[in-house]
Amino acid sequence: MKGKHDFTFDYCFGAETKQVSVFEEVGVPVVKGVLDGYNGTIFAYGQTGSGKSFSMEGIRGDADL
């Protein structure tokens, strides 16, 4: 079918997901790989104002994320 696209996702997190849960699923394997000598990147992509910076950084000093 022309114009049809299929997408696959490694993970899909709900709006109420805590940052620590996302980090444990996505960040920890990357960090472990880096410590084992591999290159690693975590890349946030999306529309301006969609929450990329907050998702990557959170709020300084807020440990309840």
mmJSON file of the N, C-alpha and C atoms, coordinates in Angstrom:
{"data_MODEL":{"atom_site":{
"group_PDB":["ATOM","ATOM","ATOM","ATOM","ATOM","ATOM","ATOM","ATOM","ATOM","ATOM","ATOM","ATOM","ATOM","ATOM","ATOM","ATOM","ATOM","ATOM","ATOM","ATOM","ATOM","ATOM","ATOM","ATOM","ATOM","ATOM","ATOM","ATOM","ATOM","ATOM","ATOM","ATOM","ATOM","ATOM","ATOM","ATOM","ATOM","ATOM","ATOM","ATOM","ATOM","ATOM","ATOM","ATOM","ATOM","ATOM","ATOM","ATOM","ATOM","ATOM","ATOM","ATOM","ATOM","ATOM","ATOM","ATOM","ATOM","ATOM","ATOM","ATOM","ATOM","ATOM","ATOM","ATOM","ATOM","ATOM","ATOM","ATOM","ATOM","ATOM","ATOM","ATOM","ATOM","ATOM","ATOM","ATOM","ATOM","ATOM","ATOM","ATOM","ATOM","ATOM","ATOM","ATOM","ATOM","ATOM","ATOM","ATOM","ATOM","ATOM","ATOM","ATOM","ATOM","ATOM","ATOM","ATOM","ATOM","ATOM","ATOM","ATOM","ATOM","ATOM","ATOM","ATOM","ATOM","ATOM","ATOM","ATOM","ATOM","ATOM","ATOM","ATOM","ATOM","ATOM","ATOM","ATOM","ATOM","ATOM","ATOM","ATOM","ATOM","ATOM","ATOM","ATOM","ATOM","ATOM","ATOM","ATOM","ATOM","ATOM","ATOM","ATOM","ATOM","ATOM","ATOM","ATOM","ATOM","ATOM","ATOM","ATOM","ATOM","ATOM","ATOM","ATOM","ATOM","ATOM","ATOM","ATOM","ATOM","ATOM","ATOM","ATOM","ATOM","ATOM","ATOM","ATOM","ATOM","ATOM","ATOM","ATOM","ATOM","ATOM","ATOM","ATOM","ATOM","ATOM","ATOM","ATOM","ATOM","ATOM","ATOM","ATOM","ATOM","ATOM","ATOM","ATOM","ATOM","ATOM","ATOM","ATOM","ATOM","ATOM","ATOM","ATOM","ATOM","ATOM","ATOM","ATOM","ATOM","ATOM","ATOM","ATOM","ATOM","ATOM","ATOM"],
"id":[1,2,3,4,5,6,7,8,9,10,11,12,13,14,15,16,17,18,19,20,21,22,23,24,25,26,27,28,29,30,31,32,33,34,35,36,37,38,39,40,41,42,43,44,45,46,47,48,49,50,51,52,53,54,55,56,57,58,59,60,61,62,63,64,65,66,67,68,69,70,71,72,73,74,75,76,77,78,79,80,81,82,83,84,85,86,87,88,89,90,91,92,93,94,95,96,97,98,99,100,101,102,103,104,105,106,107,108,109,110,111,112,113,114,115,116,117,118,119,120,121,122,123,124,125,126,127,128,129,130,131,132,133,134,135,136,137,138,139,140,141,142,143,144,145,146,147,148,149,150,151,152,153,154,155,156,157,158,159,160,161,162,163,164,165,166,167,168,169,170,171,172,173,174,175,176,177,178,179,180,181,182,183,184,185,186,187,188,189,190,191,192,193,194,195],
"type_symbol":["N","C","C","N","C","C","N","C","C","N","C","C","N","C","C","N","C","C","N","C","C","N","C","C","N","C","C","N","C","C","N","C","C","N","C","C","N","C","C","N","C","C","N","C","C","N","C","C","N","C","C","N","C","C","N","C","C","N","C","C","N","C","C","N","C","C","N","C","C","N","C","C","N","C","C","N","C","C","N","C","C","N","C","C","N","C","C","N","C","C","N","C","C","N","C","C","N","C","C","N","C","C","N","C","C","N","C","C","N","C","C","N","C","C","N","C","C","N","C","C","N","C","C","N","C","C","N","C","C","N","C","C","N","C","C","N","C","C","N","C","C","N","C","C","N","C","C","N","C","C","N","C","C","N","C","C","N","C","C","N","C","C","N","C","C","N","C","C","N","C","C","N","C","C","N","C","C","N","C","C","N","C","C","N","C","C","N","C","C","N","C","C","N","C","C"],
"label_atom_id":["N","CA","C","N","CA","C","N","CA","C","N","CA","C","N","CA","C","N","CA","C","N","CA","C","N","CA","C","N","CA","C","N","CA","C","N","CA","C","N","CA","C","N","CA","C","N","CA","C","N","CA","C","N","CA","C","N","CA","C","N","CA","C","N","CA","C","N","CA","C","N","CA","C","N","CA","C","N","CA","C","N","CA","C","N","CA","C","N","CA","C","N","CA","C","N","CA","C","N","CA","C","N","CA","C","N","CA","C","N","CA","C","N","CA","C","N","CA","C","N","CA","C","N","CA","C","N","CA","C","N","CA","C","N","CA","C","N","CA","C","N","CA","C","N","CA","C","N","CA","C","N","CA","C","N","CA","C","N","CA","C","N","CA","C","N","CA","C","N","CA","C","N","CA","C","N","CA","C","N","CA","C","N","CA","C","N","CA","C","N","CA","C","N","CA","C","N","CA","C","N","CA","C","N","CA","C","N","CA","C","N","CA","C","N","CA","C","N","CA","C","N","CA","C","N","CA","C"],
"label_alt_id":[null,null,null,null,null,null,null,null,null,null,null,null,null,null,null,null,null,null,null,null,null,null,null,null,null,null,null,null,null,null,null,null,null,null,null,null,null,null,null,null,null,null,null,null,null,null,null,null,null,null,null,null,null,null,null,null,null,null,null,null,null,null,null,null,null,null,null,null,null,null,null,null,null,null,null,null,null,null,null,null,null,null,null,null,null,null,null,null,null,null,null,null,null,null,null,null,null,null,null,null,null,null,null,null,null,null,null,null,null,null,null,null,null,null,null,null,null,null,null,null,null,null,null,null,null,null,null,null,null,null,null,null,null,null,null,null,null,null,null,null,null,null,null,null,null,null,null,null,null,null,null,null,null,null,null,null,null,null,null,null,null,null,null,null,null,null,null,null,null,null,null,null,null,null,null,null,null,null,null,null,null,null,null,null,null,null,null,null,null,null,null,null,null,null,null],
"label_comp_id":["MET","MET","MET","LYS","LYS","LYS","GLY","GLY","GLY","LYS","LYS","LYS","HIS","HIS","HIS","ASP","ASP","ASP","PHE","PHE","PHE","THR","THR","THR","PHE","PHE","PHE","ASP","ASP","ASP","TYR","TYR","TYR","CYS","CYS","CYS","PHE","PHE","PHE","GLY","GLY","GLY","ALA","ALA","ALA","GLU","GLU","GLU","THR","THR","THR","LYS","LYS","LYS","GLN","GLN","GLN","VAL","VAL","VAL","SER","SER","SER","VAL","VAL","VAL","PHE","PHE","PHE","GLU","GLU","GLU","GLU","GLU","GLU","VAL","VAL","VAL","GLY","GLY","GLY","VAL","VAL","VAL","PRO","PRO","PRO","VAL","VAL","VAL","VAL","VAL","VAL","LYS","LYS","LYS","GLY","GLY","GLY","VAL","VAL","VAL","LEU","LEU","LEU","ASP","ASP","ASP","GLY","GLY","GLY","TYR","TYR","TYR","ASN","ASN","ASN","GLY","GLY","GLY","THR","THR","THR","ILE","ILE","ILE","PHE","PHE","PHE","ALA","ALA","ALA","TYR","TYR","TYR","GLY","GLY","GLY","GLN","GLN","GLN","THR","THR","THR","GLY","GLY","GLY","SER","SER","SER","GLY","GLY","GLY","LYS","LYS","LYS","SER","SER","SER","PHE","PHE","PHE","SER","SER","SER","MET","MET","MET","GLU","GLU","GLU","GLY","GLY","GLY","ILE","ILE","ILE","ARG","ARG","ARG","GLY","GLY","GLY","ASP","ASP","ASP","ALA","ALA","ALA","ASP","ASP","ASP","LEU","LEU","LEU"],
"label_asym_id":["A","A","A","A","A","A","A","A","A","A","A","A","A","A","A","A","A","A","A","A","A","A","A","A","A","A","A","A","A","A","A","A","A","A","A","A","A","A","A","A","A","A","A","A","A","A","A","A","A","A","A","A","A","A","A","A","A","A","A","A","A","A","A","A","A","A","A","A","A","A","A","A","A","A","A","A","A","A","A","A","A","A","A","A","A","A","A","A","A","A","A","A","A","A","A","A","A","A","A","A","A","A","A","A","A","A","A","A","A","A","A","A","A","A","A","A","A","A","A","A","A","A","A","A","A","A","A","A","A","A","A","A","A","A","A","A","A","A","A","A","A","A","A","A","A","A","A","A","A","A","A","A","A","A","A","A","A","A","A","A","A","A","A","A","A","A","A","A","A","A","A","A","A","A","A","A","A","A","A","A","A","A","A","A","A","A","A","A","A","A","A","A","A","A","A"],
"label_entity_id":["1","1","1","1","1","1","1","1","1","1","1","1","1","1","1","1","1","1","1","1","1","1","1","1","1","1","1","1","1","1","1","1","1","1","1","1","1","1","1","1","1","1","1","1","1","1","1","1","1","1","1","1","1","1","1","1","1","1","1","1","1","1","1","1","1","1","1","1","1","1","1","1","1","1","1","1","1","1","1","1","1","1","1","1","1","1","1","1","1","1","1","1","1","1","1","1","1","1","1","1","1","1","1","1","1","1","1","1","1","1","1","1","1","1","1","1","1","1","1","1","1","1","1","1","1","1","1","1","1","1","1","1","1","1","1","1","1","1","1","1","1","1","1","1","1","1","1","1","1","1","1","1","1","1","1","1","1","1","1","1","1","1","1","1","1","1","1","1","1","1","1","1","1","1","1","1","1","1","1","1","1","1","1","1","1","1","1","1","1","1","1","1","1","1","1"],
"label_seq_id":[1,1,1,2,2,2,3,3,3,4,4,4,5,5,5,6,6,6,7,7,7,8,8,8,9,9,9,10,10,10,11,11,11,12,12,12,13,13,13,14,14,14,15,15,15,16,16,16,17,17,17,18,18,18,19,19,19,20,20,20,21,21,21,22,22,22,23,23,23,24,24,24,25,25,25,26,26,26,27,27,27,28,28,28,29,29,29,30,30,30,31,31,31,32,32,32,33,33,33,34,34,34,35,35,35,36,36,36,37,37,37,38,38,38,39,39,39,40,40,40,41,41,41,42,42,42,43,43,43,44,44,44,45,45,45,46,46,46,47,47,47,48,48,48,49,49,49,50,50,50,51,51,51,52,52,52,53,53,53,54,54,54,55,55,55,56,56,56,57,57,57,58,58,58,59,59,59,60,60,60,61,61,61,62,62,62,63,63,63,64,64,64,65,65,65],
"pdbx_PDB_ins_code":[null,null,null,null,null,null,null,null,null,null,null,null,null,null,null,null,null,null,null,null,null,null,null,null,null,null,null,null,null,null,null,null,null,null,null,null,null,null,null,null,null,null,null,null,null,null,null,null,null,null,null,null,null,null,null,null,null,null,null,null,null,null,null,null,null,null,null,null,null,null,null,null,null,null,null,null,null,null,null,null,null,null,null,null,null,null,null,null,null,null,null,null,null,null,null,null,null,null,null,null,null,null,null,null,null,null,null,null,null,null,null,null,null,null,null,null,null,null,null,null,null,null,null,null,null,null,null,null,null,null,null,null,null,null,null,null,null,null,null,null,null,null,null,null,null,null,null,null,null,null,null,null,null,null,null,null,null,null,null,null,null,null,null,null,null,null,null,null,null,null,null,null,null,null,null,null,null,null,null,null,null,null,null,null,null,null,null,null,null,null,null,null,null,null,null],
"Cartn_x":[0.853,0.0,0.902,0.714,1.533,1.273,2.36,2.233,2.075,2.049,1.909,3.279,3.345,4.596,4.377,5.336,5.321,6.426,6.13,7.1,7.222,8.418,8.63,9.275,8.998,9.52,10.153,11.262,11.881,11.1,10.639,9.888,8.811,7.759,6.714,6.314,6.515,6.25,5.015,4.214,3.03,3.379,2.412,2.607,2.966,2.579,2.834,4.133,4.891,6.134,7.156,7.789,8.829,10.125,10.919,12.185,13.109,13.081,13.958,13.633,12.367,11.984,12.498,12.413,12.927,14.445,15.122,16.576,16.991,16.281,16.623,16.473,15.476,15.248,16.168,16.4,17.111,18.551,18.729,20.04,21.031,20.588,21.506,22.244,21.556,22.305,23.337,23.028,23.98,25.182,24.936,26.032,26.904,26.287,27.071,27.935,27.389,28.151,29.336,29.13,30.216,31.312,30.918,31.906,32.654,32.05,32.71,33.55,33.593,34.452,33.765,32.446,31.714,31.268,31.015,30.438,28.955,28.397,26.98,26.373,25.144,24.422,22.964,22.415,20.969,20.505,19.616,19.226,17.747,17.408,15.999,15.617,14.563,14.13,12.646,12.264,10.847,10.603,9.35,8.913,9.323,9.601,9.922,8.789,9.171,8.184,7.522,8.018,7.366,7.878,8.888,9.355,10.658,11.43,12.693,13.668,13.865,14.825,14.404,13.13,12.657,12.852,12.556,12.718,14.159,15.095,16.514,17.122,16.631,17.28,16.431,15.127,14.262,14.38,14.119,14.214,15.344,16.306,17.461,17.024,17.536,17.255,15.976,15.202,13.952,14.24,14.368,14.723,13.52,12.324,11.104,10.615,11.538,11.135,11.259],
"Cartn_y":[-1.176,0.0,1.243,2.102,3.302,4.256,4.768,5.692,5.031,3.714,3.001,2.841,3.066,2.929,2.05,1.198,0.395,0.893,0.994,1.436,0.382,0.225,-0.658,0.141,-0.246,0.446,-0.567,-0.181,-1.024,-0.936,0.265,0.501,1.531,1.469,2.477,2.732,3.948,4.3,5.187,4.97,5.793,7.143,8.031,9.399,9.451,8.467,8.472,7.755,7.299,6.572,7.483,7.029,7.796,7.73,8.794,8.841,7.7,7.306,6.221,4.927,4.693,3.493,3.541,4.712,4.871,4.687,5.283,5.149,3.693,2.978,1.57,0.738,1.032,0.274,0.713,2.016,2.559,2.945,3.658,4.211,3.219,2.361,1.425,0.542,-0.049,-0.852,-0.037,1.212,2.07,2.363,2.721,3.012,1.776,0.622,-0.61,-0.874,-0.64,-0.812,0.137,1.388,2.367,1.925,1.444,0.98,-0.259,-0.984,-2.144,-1.754,-0.456,0.017,0.328,0.26,0.572,2.033,2.586,3.925,3.837,4.897,4.9,6.271,6.316,7.575,7.357,8.307,8.35,9.64,9.531,10.647,10.931,12.184,12.581,13.391,12.967,13.608,13.914,15.087,15.415,16.889,17.229,18.593,19.515,20.773,21.776,21.858,21.848,21.959,20.65,19.53,18.245,17.562,18.138,17.581,16.823,16.995,16.257,16.613,17.889,18.307,17.804,17.908,17.4,15.892,15.194,13.744,13.33,14.1,13.755,14.254,15.402,16.029,16.06,16.147,16.254,17.611,17.646,18.874,18.682,19.597,19.492,19.356,18.352,18.142,17.371,17.069,16.33,14.834,14.18,12.757,11.841,12.411,11.607,11.514,11.322,11.192,9.754],
"Cartn_z":[0.0,0.0,0.0,-0.955,-1.073,0.093,0.677,1.789,3.149,3.182,4.455,5.095,6.382,7.12,8.34,8.603,9.822,10.738,12.006,12.986,14.078,14.592,15.735,16.851,18.064,19.234,20.175,20.773,21.788,23.092,23.409,24.644,24.375,25.158,25.129,26.575,27.034,28.424,28.507,29.536,29.75,30.348,30.357,30.837,32.325,33.089,34.522,34.904,33.914,34.177,34.816,35.876,36.562,35.763,35.858,35.136,35.526,36.776,37.218,36.469,36.176,35.428,33.998,33.376,32.016,32.015,32.987,33.062,33.245,34.09,34.326,33.046,32.23,30.998,29.864,29.744,28.59,28.931,30.036,30.37,30.929,31.813,32.467,31.457,30.473,29.498,28.712,28.4,27.685,28.57,29.827,30.757,30.96,31.126,31.286,30.054,28.871,27.644,27.572,27.967,27.982,28.944,30.108,31.087,30.602,29.665,29.055,27.837,27.527,26.45,25.137,25.098,23.874,23.884,22.701,22.619,22.941,23.511,23.833,23.679,23.194,23.027,23.384,24.097,24.332,23.688,22.721,21.873,22.045,22.315,22.433,21.202,20.53,19.292,19.39,18.957,18.934,18.728,18.669,18.419,19.565,19.234,20.239,21.263,22.532,23.598,23.983,23.457,23.735,24.995,25.666,26.935,26.872,25.799,25.664,26.784,27.034,28.071,29.437,29.751,31.03,31.122,30.041,30.046,30.269,29.714,29.826,31.143,31.648,32.805,34.071,33.929,35.088,35.75,37.036,37.821,38.818,38.817,39.704,41.159,41.826,43.234,43.526,42.506,42.703,42.59,43.709,43.729,43.532,43.479,43.385,41.952,41.01,39.61,39.257],
"occupancy":[1.0,1.0,1.0,1.0,1.0,1.0,1.0,1.0,1.0,1.0,1.0,1.0,1.0,1.0,1.0,1.0,1.0,1.0,1.0,1.0,1.0,1.0,1.0,1.0,1.0,1.0,1.0,1.0,1.0,1.0,1.0,1.0,1.0,1.0,1.0,1.0,1.0,1.0,1.0,1.0,1.0,1.0,1.0,1.0,1.0,1.0,1.0,1.0,1.0,1.0,1.0,1.0,1.0,1.0,1.0,1.0,1.0,1.0,1.0,1.0,1.0,1.0,1.0,1.0,1.0,1.0,1.0,1.0,1.0,1.0,1.0,1.0,1.0,1.0,1.0,1.0,1.0,1.0,1.0,1.0,1.0,1.0,1.0,1.0,1.0,1.0,1.0,1.0,1.0,1.0,1.0,1.0,1.0,1.0,1.0,1.0,1.0,1.0,1.0,1.0,1.0,1.0,1.0,1.0,1.0,1.0,1.0,1.0,1.0,1.0,1.0,1.0,1.0,1.0,1.0,1.0,1.0,1.0,1.0,1.0,1.0,1.0,1.0,1.0,1.0,1.0,1.0,1.0,1.0,1.0,1.0,1.0,1.0,1.0,1.0,1.0,1.0,1.0,1.0,1.0,1.0,1.0,1.0,1.0,1.0,1.0,1.0,1.0,1.0,1.0,1.0,1.0,1.0,1.0,1.0,1.0,1.0,1.0,1.0,1.0,1.0,1.0,1.0,1.0,1.0,1.0,1.0,1.0,1.0,1.0,1.0,1.0,1.0,1.0,1.0,1.0,1.0,1.0,1.0,1.0,1.0,1.0,1.0,1.0,1.0,1.0,1.0,1.0,1.0,1.0,1.0,1.0,1.0,1.0,1.0],
"B_iso_or_equiv":[0.0,0.0,0.0,0.0,0.0,0.0,0.0,0.0,0.0,0.0,0.0,0.0,0.0,0.0,0.0,0.0,0.0,0.0,0.0,0.0,0.0,0.0,0.0,0.0,0.0,0.0,0.0,0.0,0.0,0.0,0.0,0.0,0.0,0.0,0.0,0.0,0.0,0.0,0.0,0.0,0.0,0.0,0.0,0.0,0.0,0.0,0.0,0.0,0.0,0.0,0.0,0.0,0.0,0.0,0.0,0.0,0.0,0.0,0.0,0.0,0.0,0.0,0.0,0.0,0.0,0.0,0.0,0.0,0.0,0.0,0.0,0.0,0.0,0.0,0.0,0.0,0.0,0.0,0.0,0.0,0.0,0.0,0.0,0.0,0.0,0.0,0.0,0.0,0.0,0.0,0.0,0.0,0.0,0.0,0.0,0.0,0.0,0.0,0.0,0.0,0.0,0.0,0.0,0.0,0.0,0.0,0.0,0.0,0.0,0.0,0.0,0.0,0.0,0.0,0.0,0.0,0.0,0.0,0.0,0.0,0.0,0.0,0.0,0.0,0.0,0.0,0.0,0.0,0.0,0.0,0.0,0.0,0.0,0.0,0.0,0.0,0.0,0.0,0.0,0.0,0.0,0.0,0.0,0.0,0.0,0.0,0.0,0.0,0.0,0.0,0.0,0.0,0.0,0.0,0.0,0.0,0.0,0.0,0.0,0.0,0.0,0.0,0.0,0.0,0.0,0.0,0.0,0.0,0.0,0.0,0.0,0.0,0.0,0.0,0.0,0.0,0.0,0.0,0.0,0.0,0.0,0.0,0.0,0.0,0.0,0.0,0.0,0.0,0.0,0.0,0.0,0.0,0.0,0.0,0.0],
"pdbx_formal_charge":[null,null,null,null,null,null,null,null,null,null,null,null,null,null,null,null,null,null,null,null,null,null,null,null,null,null,null,null,null,null,null,null,null,null,null,null,null,null,null,null,null,null,null,null,null,null,null,null,null,null,null,null,null,null,null,null,null,null,null,null,null,null,null,null,null,null,null,null,null,null,null,null,null,null,null,null,null,null,null,null,null,null,null,null,null,null,null,null,null,null,null,null,null,null,null,null,null,null,null,null,null,null,null,null,null,null,null,null,null,null,null,null,null,null,null,null,null,null,null,null,null,null,null,null,null,null,null,null,null,null,null,null,null,null,null,null,null,null,null,null,null,null,null,null,null,null,null,null,null,null,null,null,null,null,null,null,null,null,null,null,null,null,null,null,null,null,null,null,null,null,null,null,null,null,null,null,null,null,null,null,null,null,null,null,null,null,null,null,null,null,null,null,null,null,null],
"auth_seq_id":[1,1,1,2,2,2,3,3,3,4,4,4,5,5,5,6,6,6,7,7,7,8,8,8,9,9,9,10,10,10,11,11,11,12,12,12,13,13,13,14,14,14,15,15,15,16,16,16,17,17,17,18,18,18,19,19,19,20,20,20,21,21,21,22,22,22,23,23,23,24,24,24,25,25,25,26,26,26,27,27,27,28,28,28,29,29,29,30,30,30,31,31,31,32,32,32,33,33,33,34,34,34,35,35,35,36,36,36,37,37,37,38,38,38,39,39,39,40,40,40,41,41,41,42,42,42,43,43,43,44,44,44,45,45,45,46,46,46,47,47,47,48,48,48,49,49,49,50,50,50,51,51,51,52,52,52,53,53,53,54,54,54,55,55,55,56,56,56,57,57,57,58,58,58,59,59,59,60,60,60,61,61,61,62,62,62,63,63,63,64,64,64,65,65,65],
"auth_comp_id":["MET","MET","MET","LYS","LYS","LYS","GLY","GLY","GLY","LYS","LYS","LYS","HIS","HIS","HIS","ASP","ASP","ASP","PHE","PHE","PHE","THR","THR","THR","PHE","PHE","PHE","ASP","ASP","ASP","TYR","TYR","TYR","CYS","CYS","CYS","PHE","PHE","PHE","GLY","GLY","GLY","ALA","ALA","ALA","GLU","GLU","GLU","THR","THR","THR","LYS","LYS","LYS","GLN","GLN","GLN","VAL","VAL","VAL","SER","SER","SER","VAL","VAL","VAL","PHE","PHE","PHE","GLU","GLU","GLU","GLU","GLU","GLU","VAL","VAL","VAL","GLY","GLY","GLY","VAL","VAL","VAL","PRO","PRO","PRO","VAL","VAL","VAL","VAL","VAL","VAL","LYS","LYS","LYS","GLY","GLY","GLY","VAL","VAL","VAL","LEU","LEU","LEU","ASP","ASP","ASP","GLY","GLY","GLY","TYR","TYR","TYR","ASN","ASN","ASN","GLY","GLY","GLY","THR","THR","THR","ILE","ILE","ILE","PHE","PHE","PHE","ALA","ALA","ALA","TYR","TYR","TYR","GLY","GLY","GLY","GLN","GLN","GLN","THR","THR","THR","GLY","GLY","GLY","SER","SER","SER","GLY","GLY","GLY","LYS","LYS","LYS","SER","SER","SER","PHE","PHE","PHE","SER","SER","SER","MET","MET","MET","GLU","GLU","GLU","GLY","GLY","GLY","ILE","ILE","ILE","ARG","ARG","ARG","GLY","GLY","GLY","ASP","ASP","ASP","ALA","ALA","ALA","ASP","ASP","ASP","LEU","LEU","LEU"],
"auth_asym_id":["A","A","A","A","A","A","A","A","A","A","A","A","A","A","A","A","A","A","A","A","A","A","A","A","A","A","A","A","A","A","A","A","A","A","A","A","A","A","A","A","A","A","A","A","A","A","A","A","A","A","A","A","A","A","A","A","A","A","A","A","A","A","A","A","A","A","A","A","A","A","A","A","A","A","A","A","A","A","A","A","A","A","A","A","A","A","A","A","A","A","A","A","A","A","A","A","A","A","A","A","A","A","A","A","A","A","A","A","A","A","A","A","A","A","A","A","A","A","A","A","A","A","A","A","A","A","A","A","A","A","A","A","A","A","A","A","A","A","A","A","A","A","A","A","A","A","A","A","A","A","A","A","A","A","A","A","A","A","A","A","A","A","A","A","A","A","A","A","A","A","A","A","A","A","A","A","A","A","A","A","A","A","A","A","A","A","A","A","A","A","A","A","A","A","A"],
"auth_atom_id":["N","CA","C","N","CA","C","N","CA","C","N","CA","C","N","CA","C","N","CA","C","N","CA","C","N","CA","C","N","CA","C","N","CA","C","N","CA","C","N","CA","C","N","CA","C","N","CA","C","N","CA","C","N","CA","C","N","CA","C","N","CA","C","N","CA","C","N","CA","C","N","CA","C","N","CA","C","N","CA","C","N","CA","C","N","CA","C","N","CA","C","N","CA","C","N","CA","C","N","CA","C","N","CA","C","N","CA","C","N","CA","C","N","CA","C","N","CA","C","N","CA","C","N","CA","C","N","CA","C","N","CA","C","N","CA","C","N","CA","C","N","CA","C","N","CA","C","N","CA","C","N","CA","C","N","CA","C","N","CA","C","N","CA","C","N","CA","C","N","CA","C","N","CA","C","N","CA","C","N","CA","C","N","CA","C","N","CA","C","N","CA","C","N","CA","C","N","CA","C","N","CA","C","N","CA","C","N","CA","C","N","CA","C","N","CA","C","N","CA","C","N","CA","C","N","CA","C"],
"pdbx_PDB_model_num":[1,1,1,1,1,1,1,1,1,1,1,1,1,1,1,1,1,1,1,1,1,1,1,1,1,1,1,1,1,1,1,1,1,1,1,1,1,1,1,1,1,1,1,1,1,1,1,1,1,1,1,1,1,1,1,1,1,1,1,1,1,1,1,1,1,1,1,1,1,1,1,1,1,1,1,1,1,1,1,1,1,1,1,1,1,1,1,1,1,1,1,1,1,1,1,1,1,1,1,1,1,1,1,1,1,1,1,1,1,1,1,1,1,1,1,1,1,1,1,1,1,1,1,1,1,1,1,1,1,1,1,1,1,1,1,1,1,1,1,1,1,1,1,1,1,1,1,1,1,1,1,1,1,1,1,1,1,1,1,1,1,1,1,1,1,1,1,1,1,1,1,1,1,1,1,1,1,1,1,1,1,1,1,1,1,1,1,1,1,1,1,1,1,1,1]
}}}
